[in-house]
Amino acid sequence: MIYLLYVLLVIPVLLGVCVVRAVLGKKTQPPARSFDGYSDDDLAYAEKLSEMIRYKTIATDVGGEQAQFDALREKLGTLFPVFFSRVEDIRIDGAYLWKIKGKTSGKSALMLAHCDIVEAEGEWEIPPFDGVIKDGVVHGRGAFDNKGMLCAVLSAAERLLEDGFTPQHDIYVASTQNEETSSAGIFRCRDYFEQNGIALDSILDEGGAITCDVMPGIKNDMAMVGLCEKGYMDMRFTIRGSGGHRFSGRPACRPMSLL
């Protein structure tokens, strides 16, 4: 009983401290950064992303046009010619799936970066599908979520393959067309892997951003890495032991199972 009283007293105190700190805490802003211009490589990457943004690849499950996804796929072939000359193009309904063949087929890896976007509703200071490059920033719907990552993955693979790189194991790159709605594309990719007996050793999915001054005590740029960002697991626990306060010296519980 005494422990319950302690809890009831401590919780309001902690909540009060949180409220006071939130109200009175010093609000800081990230330091302003000057833009000194693009390097040649930076500009090339920015222009590729700009081109990708111009396709209105709105998630197909909410009325998007498949023609936009097909046109983007053709454009990617011109933006990353070495990549597409080296990969196996696996046709999946609702997704792009490409295989970079490795030296061995075991321990395959999968990289994910969806290419669909949500509707560009409301008023925009810069048109959402123009892919404007301004003040060191590529503007447009999907630049952050998640064509930016797709551009980064394909750009990295392009450079490696240009240099003659061959991975030790097979690498798959998947870009789904309905992540924002049903995620049906990635389920069909999963079915393909299962039907062909392909076991994935690792998966790299969509991540966050490199941000500044978003956590107390950290003033530098920081990238947060999430492990097992999404998943599902059933666990069954069986606990055996003597419970209760044992005042009588006798076991006070029997084996129990929690699901």
Buried (B, 14 or more C-beta within 10 A) or exposed (E): EEEEEEEEEEEEEEEEEEEEEEEEEEEEEEEEEEEEEBEEEEEEBBBBBBBBBBBBBBBBBEEBEEEBBEBBBEBBEEBBEBBBEBBEEBEBEBBBBBBBBBEEEEEBBBBBBBBBBBBBEEEEEEEBBBBBBEEEEBBBBBBEBBBBBBBBBBBEBBBBBEEEEEBEBBBBBBBBBBBBBBBBBBBBBEEBBEEEEBEEEEBBBBBEEEEBBEEEEEEEEBEEEEEEEEEEEEEEEEEEEEEEEEEEEEEEEEEEEEE
